Amino acid sequence: MKKVLIAIVMIVGLTASIGLAAEATVGADFASAYVFRGATFNDGAVFQPYVDVAGLPIEFGIWGNLDIDDYDDALDDGQFSEIDIYASYALPLGIDPVGVSVGYTEYTYPNADAEADREIGLSIGLDALLSPELGIYYGVDGGIDESLHAELAVSQAIVENDTIAVELGASVAFEDPDSGEDGFSYYTASLGVSYGILSAGVTYVGQIDDDVLVDVEDGGVYDTDVYGTIGISHSF
């Protein structure tokens, strides 16, 4: 926890020293489960703080997951099981309404005997109806080395004004791991609401192929199909 707070202070201080060109967002989410790319890392409550710095040529940030529940004694509650550092760069292609960015993420596990996972990514978005975005991610080190994850997501604001915003979202994912079955693995449907600095959401995660996204009862990682979040954030 101390290391995360120091990193947050350093990022915020760096942003302040840069001046008005940058915008930092500091926030935290409480979630009923930690689910990432269809995989359940904790089926109980978690706390996920983050800092993101945008408005510069390179966007960067740090994100953490603190386990409040112990996932059937498989985790140590009250500790950070994961801390991620990421950066991305929007390519200046000048092709409206298409946006393309490249990125890098390092997933670290401070309280586990596991090496860091490292990943590069390419994101292609379209500023049009449903805001379609395709993300392609390739592992370059760690447990995800030489594994490919691709995800197509869409979203649509159904209410958006100065007071409140309500958004619907959906996605579908394809996996090509270094070992194991490849194919379409899961889909999601989500509803998000934001009001000022507060936000809330609910997400459904469904299997497409249980040979690709295997149930936890069969030795896999699919264990949670619905989870909710409540968050707070502030930008400056």
Helices and strands as residue ranges (DSSP letters): H 2-18, E 23-31, E 34-36, E 39-42, E 46-54, E 58-67, E 79-90, E 98-108, E 117-126, E 133-141, G 142-144, E 148-160, E 164-176, E 183-195, E 198-207, G 216-218, E 226-235
